[in-house]
Amino acid sequence: MSVLSNPYFHHEKAAFAHLEKLLWINGVVCPHCGVVDKAGRLKGVKGKNGKVRLGLWKCYECRKQFTVRVGTVFESAHIPLHKWLQAVHLMASSKKGISAHQLHRTLEITYKSAWFLAHRIREAMRDGKLSPMGGNGKTVEVDETYIGRLQGVAKPRGGGAHKNIVMTLVERGGSARSFHIDATALNEVTKIVRENVNRETVINTDEGRWYNQIGAHFMSHDAVNHSREEYVRYSAGDTITTNTVEGYYSIFKRGMKCVYQHCSEKQLHRYLAEFDFRYSNRVALGVDD
């Protein structure tokens, strides 16, 4: 039986019950005052449209009404909750993503609503304050790639000066973090790596000029020389390679070219958050293949 046959993907009452079970593990939480387990369920209350409001609660402490949607990505959106849950599942479990056009067809909502919904979910996928990657005995691979086109920059005869530059940090066996960087700011690369990686980490990169200053800030820095067709090197029991981060880019580029096809510079950070989220949670999401 397909996971999409679950009732909470098709019925609004079941969707509210499912989300309450996920978010209120230790009891109903009032999003207005934060008090726990001091609320009562309201039944039969109608909204401005004349329809009964599902999943409605009232806090006994602050006397305000709320549903489980308040304070979440699902708040203040006129899209049924069960369709939101379908969209979250489809975006999280589709290895290379799912387009707004496909969401529009699958969920039977307008393209405008599908686009809005997808970007809200991507924003929710963006991590807040993160702990440093790596640590003693761990390796983080760093690499950059080019995607799309910079606004207002003409395409030259050769090179990637007209494209957006993405830099990604991947901890072997762990998570990924991607950044849209400025091609003219070499110092930005070292700054990003220092802010996101533990000093006791081994750093692996290619021979790119971006990474010349990185080694001084970490346990060690080893590079493979792609210009000499060196992709893996073994030294004192260590594997020196950037194959892991390049594997991430393989998925990212196929998704951007084949699924999304076009991404503006303004929205790029959201797509990066989506691919980072799926990669970092790949085992839990069942997309580790």
C-alpha positions as CSV (number, residue, x, y, z in Angstrom):
1,M,0.0,0.0,0.0
2,S,1.3,3.4,-1.0
3,V,2.2,5.9,1.8
4,L,0.0,8.4,-0.1
5,S,-3.0,6.3,0.7
6,N,-2.9,7.3,4.4
7,P,-6.1,9.1,5.4
8,Y,-4.2,12.3,6.6
9,F,-3.2,12.9,2.9
10,H,-6.9,13.0,1.8
11,H,-9.1,14.0,4.7
12,E,-8.9,17.3,6.6
13,K,-9.9,16.0,10.0
14,A,-7.3,13.2,9.8
15,A,-4.7,15.7,8.7
16,F,-5.2,17.9,11.8
17,A,-5.1,14.8,14.0
18,H,-1.8,13.7,12.4
19,L,-0.1,17.1,12.7
20,E,-1.2,17.4,16.3
21,K,0.3,14.0,17.1
22,L,3.6,15.1,15.5
23,L,3.9,18.5,17.0
24,W,2.2,18.2,20.4
25,I,4.1,15.2,21.8
26,N,3.9,16.3,25.4
27,G,0.4,17.9,25.2
28,V,-1.4,20.7,23.4
29,V,0.9,23.8,23.2
30,C,-0.7,27.3,23.0
31,P,1.3,29.2,20.2
32,H,0.3,32.5,21.8
33,C,1.4,32.1,25.4
34,G,3.4,28.9,25.3
35,V,1.5,27.1,28.1
36,V,1.2,23.3,27.8
37,D,-1.9,21.1,28.2
38,K,-4.2,23.9,29.3
39,A,-6.5,24.1,26.3
40,G,-9.9,22.7,25.3
41,R,-11.1,21.7,22.0
42,L,-13.9,23.8,20.4
43,K,-16.5,22.2,18.2
44,G,-19.0,23.6,15.8
45,V,-17.4,27.1,15.6
46,K,-17.8,28.5,12.2
47,G,-15.4,30.8,10.3
48,K,-16.2,33.8,8.1
49,N,-17.0,31.5,5.2
50,G,-19.7,29.8,7.2
51,K,-17.8,26.5,7.4
52,V,-17.0,24.7,10.7
53,R,-13.3,25.4,11.8
54,L,-11.6,22.1,12.2
55,G,-8.9,21.5,14.8
56,L,-9.9,24.6,16.8
57,W,-8.7,24.9,20.4
58,K,-9.0,27.6,23.2
59,C,-6.3,28.3,25.7
60,Y,-7.5,28.5,29.3
61,E,-4.5,30.7,30.2
62,C,-4.6,33.5,27.6
63,R,-8.2,32.8,26.4
64,K,-7.1,32.9,22.7
65,Q,-8.2,30.4,20.0
66,F,-5.7,28.5,17.8
67,T,-5.2,25.5,15.7
68,V,-2.0,23.4,15.2
69,R,-1.3,25.3,12.0
70,V,-0.6,28.6,14.0
71,G,3.1,29.3,14.1
72,T,4.0,26.8,11.4
73,V,4.6,27.0,7.7
74,F,0.9,26.0,7.2
75,E,-0.5,29.2,8.9
76,S,-2.6,31.8,7.1
77,A,-2.8,29.8,3.9
78,H,-6.1,29.0,2.2
79,I,-4.9,25.6,1.1
80,P,-6.3,22.5,2.9
81,L,-4.0,21.0,5.4
82,H,-4.1,17.5,3.8
83,K,-2.8,19.0,0.6
84,W,0.0,20.7,2.5
85,L,1.0,17.4,4.0
86,Q,0.9,15.7,0.5
87,A,3.2,18.5,-0.8
88,V,5.7,18.1,2.1
89,H,5.8,14.4,1.5
90,L,6.3,14.7,-2.3
91,M,9.0,17.4,-1.9
92,A,10.9,15.5,0.9
93,S,10.8,12.1,-0.8
94,S,11.5,13.1,-4.4
95,K,15.2,12.7,-4.7
96,K,15.6,15.4,-7.4
97,G,12.6,17.5,-6.4
98,I,9.2,18.1,-7.8
99,S,8.1,21.1,-9.9
100,A,5.3,23.5,-9.1
101,H,3.6,22.5,-12.3
102,Q,3.6,18.8,-11.1
103,L,2.3,19.9,-7.6
104,H,-0.4,21.9,-9.4
105,R,-1.5,18.8,-11.3
106,T,-1.2,16.3,-8.4
107,L,-2.8,18.4,-5.7
108,E,-5.4,20.0,-8.0
109,I,-4.6,23.5,-7.0
110,T,-3.7,26.5,-9.1
111,Y,-0.1,26.9,-10.3
112,K,0.2,30.1,-8.3
113,S,-0.8,28.3,-5.1
114,A,1.6,25.4,-5.9
115,W,4.5,27.9,-6.4
116,F,3.7,29.7,-3.2
117,L,3.3,26.4,-1.2
118,A,6.6,25.0,-2.6
119,H,8.6,28.1,-1.6
120,R,7.1,28.1,1.9
121,I,8.1,24.5,2.4
122,R,11.7,25.3,1.1
123,E,11.9,28.2,3.6
124,A,10.9,25.7,6.4
125,M,13.6,23.4,5.2
126,R,16.3,26.1,5.8
127,D,18.1,25.4,9.0
128,G,18.4,28.1,11.6
129,K,21.5,28.3,13.8
130,L,23.6,25.3,13.1
131,S,26.4,23.6,15.1
132,P,29.8,23.3,13.4
133,M,30.2,20.4,11.0
134,G,32.9,17.7,11.4
135,G,35.1,17.4,14.4
136,N,38.0,15.3,15.6
137,G,38.6,12.4,13.2
138,K,36.0,13.6,10.7
139,T,36.4,14.9,7.1
140,V,34.5,17.7,5.4
141,E,34.7,18.0,1.6
142,V,34.4,21.5,0.1
143,D,33.7,22.2,-3.6
144,E,32.0,24.8,-5.8
145,T,29.9,24.6,-9.0
146,Y,28.2,26.9,-11.4
147,I,24.4,27.1,-11.9
148,G,22.0,29.3,-13.8
149,R,22.9,32.9,-14.9
150,L,23.6,36.1,-13.0
151,Q,21.0,38.8,-13.7
152,G,22.3,41.5,-16.0
153,V,25.5,39.7,-17.0
154,A,26.0,38.8,-20.6
155,K,27.1,35.3,-21.6
156,P,30.8,35.4,-22.6
157,R,32.5,33.1,-25.2
158,G,33.9,30.9,-22.5
159,G,34.1,30.4,-18.7
160,G,31.4,30.7,-16.1
161,A,31.6,34.4,-15.2
162,H,27.9,34.8,-16.1
163,K,26.8,32.0,-13.8
164,N,25.8,31.8,-10.1
165,I,28.5,30.1,-7.9
166,V,27.4,27.6,-5.3
167,M,29.8,26.3,-2.7
168,T,28.9,23.2,-0.7
169,L,30.3,21.6,2.4
170,V,29.6,17.9,2.9
171,E,30.6,15.9,6.0
172,R,31.3,12.3,5.0
173,G,28.5,10.2,6.3
174,G,26.7,13.3,7.5
175,S,25.0,16.5,6.3
176,A,25.4,19.1,3.5
177,R,25.4,22.9,3.6
178,S,25.3,25.0,0.5
179,F,25.9,28.7,-0.1
180,H,25.5,31.1,-3.0
181,I,28.8,33.0,-3.1
182,D,30.2,36.1,-4.8
183,A,32.8,35.2,-7.5
184,T,34.9,38.2,-6.7
185,A,35.1,37.6,-2.9
186,L,37.8,34.9,-2.3
187,N,37.8,35.9,1.4
188,E,34.2,34.9,1.6
189,V,35.0,31.2,1.0
190,T,37.4,31.0,3.9
191,K,35.0,32.9,6.1
192,I,32.1,30.5,5.3
193,V,34.2,27.4,5.9
194,R,35.6,28.7,9.2
195,E,32.1,29.6,10.5
196,N,30.6,26.2,9.6
197,V,33.3,23.7,10.3
198,N,34.9,22.6,13.5
199,R,38.7,23.4,13.7
200,E,39.6,19.8,14.5
201,T,38.3,18.7,11.1
202,V,40.2,17.4,8.1
203,I,39.3,19.4,5.0
204,N,39.4,17.9,1.5
205,T,39.1,20.1,-1.7
206,D,40.3,20.2,-5.2
207,E,43.2,22.4,-6.3
208,G,41.1,25.5,-6.8
209,R,42.5,28.9,-5.9
210,W,39.5,29.4,-3.5
211,Y,41.0,27.1,-1.0
212,N,44.7,28.2,-0.7
213,Q,44.2,29.9,2.7
214,I,41.9,27.2,4.3
215,G,44.6,24.8,5.7
216,A,45.8,27.2,8.4
217,H,42.5,27.1,10.2
218,F,41.9,23.4,10.5
219,M,43.6,20.1,11.5
220,S,44.8,19.6,8.0
221,H,43.9,20.4,4.4
222,D,44.4,18.0,1.5
223,A,43.6,18.6,-2.1
224,V,43.2,16.4,-5.2
225,N,44.5,17.7,-8.5
226,H,41.7,17.3,-11.0
227,S,43.7,19.0,-13.8
228,R,46.1,16.0,-13.6
229,E,43.1,13.6,-13.5
230,E,43.6,12.8,-9.9
231,Y,40.3,12.1,-8.2
232,V,41.3,9.9,-5.2
233,R,44.5,9.7,-3.3
234,Y,45.4,7.5,-0.3
235,S,47.8,8.7,2.3
236,A,48.6,7.2,5.7
237,G,45.3,5.4,5.8
238,D,43.3,8.5,4.8
239,T,41.2,8.8,1.6
240,I,41.7,12.2,0.0
241,T,38.9,13.0,-2.4
242,T,36.0,15.3,-3.2
243,N,33.8,12.5,-4.7
244,T,31.2,12.8,-1.9
245,V,30.5,16.5,-2.5
246,E,30.6,15.9,-6.3
247,G,27.9,13.2,-5.8
248,Y,25.8,15.8,-4.1
249,Y,26.3,18.1,-7.1
250,S,25.3,15.3,-9.4
251,I,21.9,15.1,-7.8
252,F,21.6,18.9,-7.4
253,K,22.3,19.6,-11.1
254,R,20.0,16.9,-12.4
255,G,17.2,18.3,-10.3
256,M,17.9,21.9,-11.3
257,K,18.2,21.1,-15.1
258,C,15.6,18.3,-15.5
259,V,12.9,19.2,-12.8
260,Y,13.1,22.9,-12.1
261,Q,14.8,23.9,-15.4
262,H,14.9,27.6,-14.4
263,C,15.8,29.2,-11.1
264,S,16.3,33.0,-10.5
265,E,19.2,34.3,-8.6
266,K,16.7,35.6,-6.0
267,Q,15.3,32.2,-5.3
268,L,18.5,30.1,-5.5
269,H,19.0,30.0,-1.7
270,R,15.6,28.3,-1.3
271,Y,16.4,25.5,-3.8
272,L,19.8,25.0,-2.1
273,A,17.9,24.6,1.3
274,E,15.7,22.0,-0.3
275,F,18.6,19.9,-1.7
276,D,20.6,20.3,1.5
277,F,17.6,19.1,3.6
278,R,17.0,16.0,1.5
279,Y,20.7,15.1,1.5
280,S,21.1,15.7,5.3
281,N,18.0,13.6,6.1
282,R,18.3,11.1,3.3
283,V,18.2,8.0,5.5
284,A,15.1,9.1,7.5
285,L,13.4,10.2,4.2
286,G,14.2,6.9,2.4
287,V,16.1,8.6,-0.5
288,D,19.5,7.2,0.3
289,D,20.0,5.4,-3.0
